[in-house]
């Protein structure tokens, strides 16, 4: 398995790309559905900012306190973005979301089972 810190960093980058690509498709007009999408994107950005702070402090590690919970919140929010994004989320973009979720699952299972490489 790859280094967990490297996997976490790549997950954050993929999440950032996902959010940016969805945001790029948003019209300037405001509807209730678009506001909900913007709210979910804002939550993703908030969690990414928190994880970025942990990264900068050298604490971005799956074992570190609130990191697993923050990652779960991030994935959940990204899924809601995909839902509210509708047609704005194409096959390739959704595939990136699936990869993020898969990476988190593998990290959590490896941590739980103690099978990660040292």
N, C-alpha and C positions, 0 to 999 in steps of 0.2 A: 504494500500500500504506500501511497505517497505520503509525504510529511503532512500531518494534520494542519499545521499553520499555513502551509502552501495551499491546501484545499480550501481553508477558510478564506484566505485572501482572494482566491479565484472565485469563490462563491460571492463575495462582496462585489467584485468587479462585474461579474455576470448580472447581479441584481441591479447595479448601477446602470449598466447598458440597457437592461430590460426597462427600467423606469424611464430612462432618457428617450428610448425609442417610442414608448407609449406617449410620453409627454409631447414629443415632436408631432404627433398626429392630432393633438387636441386643438379644436377650433377656439377662437377667442370668445365666441358667444358662450353664455352660461345657461345651462339647463340643470335640473335637479340631478339627472343621471351623471352629467359631466362633473358636477360638484362632488358627488359621491366618489367618482373616480379620482378627482383631485385630492380629496380627503385621504383616500387609501394610498395614493402616491406620496402624500405628505407624511403619512405614518411610516412608509418604507424608508423615506429619506431620514426621518428621525432615528429609526433603528440603525440605519447604515452609519449615521453620524456617531451614534453611541459606540458601535463596533469599531469605527475608524479611530475614535479616542482610545479604545482599549488597545488597538494595534499600535498606535503611536507611543503608548505607555509600556509596550512589550507584554501586554496581558491578553492578547487575542489567542486564547487556547481553549479547546473544548472542555478542559477540566476546570477552567476558571469560572467561579461563581455563577454569574448570570448569563454567561455566553450561550449555553444551550437554549435557555428560555428566550433570549433575544433572537437567536436564529430561528426558533420556532415561530415567534411573532413575525419575523421578516417573511418567512415562507408563507405564512397564512395571509399576510397583507398582499404579497405578490400574487397569490391565487385570487384574491378579491379584485386586484387590479386587472388580472386577466379576464375575470368574469365581467366586470363593469366595462372593460375595454372593448368587449365584443369583437367586431370585425377589425378593430385596430390591432389586435393581437393575431398575427398570422402564424402559420405552421412553424416556421423557423424560430420565431420569438417565443412561442409556447414551448418548443423543444428546449430552449434555454432554461425556462422555468422548471421543466421536468428534470433537467440536469442538476439544477440547484437543489431541488427537493431530494433527488437521489443522493447527492453528495452529503447532505445533512443526515439522511437516514444511515448511510454507511458510517459516517463519523460517530453518530450516537451509538450504533450497534457495536462498532469496534471498541468504543470507550466502555460500554456496558459489559461486553464480553472479555475485555482485556486482550484483544487480539491485535492491537495496533503495534506496528514495528517501532522499535526504539532507536 
